[in-house]
């Protein structure tokens, strides 16, 4: 039994399963699919496994696979999650994985290339039609109630290296799933809070300044277009939504100055 697995999930039509350009014989490759879609059970190097749960929403079913390696892949010591629009392009990726494992730590991912603040990410998601105003406000209010500081880090989390059976990582992933179900399906909006709550440090899988779009050993393709969660918002309504979110974020800053511990 191999100790490491690279896994992904392809649900619905937003991505096509890509074959890695470089394969590590010490890793298994597993792709989770919806029940009834495993077909022959293989696609190139990938073993196709059907997810044991039924969730109608395609995005949330893929998120289930993303945050449940401790139940889906418990026979492995280390797992690498890759979003469906990513693929390994070179051996440098495996060297980066080995360096992280050798250096210690149980959870490694990639810094967000544009922002370092969950509150600002919630604001940006509404502007990009990636989240609704109501969900973004719910996230901001929750994080403020938990005294999550502003500008305390943000991660893209489309690639995650985890020692997924470690108790702290299990706690993080279970909290993460709860947030995905109750706050927002945008996983980067709750990762930092979940990590802090679980007392799990987040290490960098890729060096500072490197991300999925500029790495030589990762292939990145745009997701196929999906319906926008706020497609009915006209531009002026979106501007109003962002104005209200900005006022709420400013209020969070004032609250931190008065109440929240540094």
Beta strands, then each sheet from edge to edge (+ up, - down):
strand 1: 4-9
strand 2: 27-33
strand 3: 42-43
strand 4: 46-50
strand 5: 78-82
strand 6: 86-88
strand 7: 107-109
strand 8: 159-162
strand 9: 203-204
strand 10: 218-220
sheet 1: 3+ 4- 2- 1- 5- 8+ 7- 9-
sheet 2: 6+ 10-
end
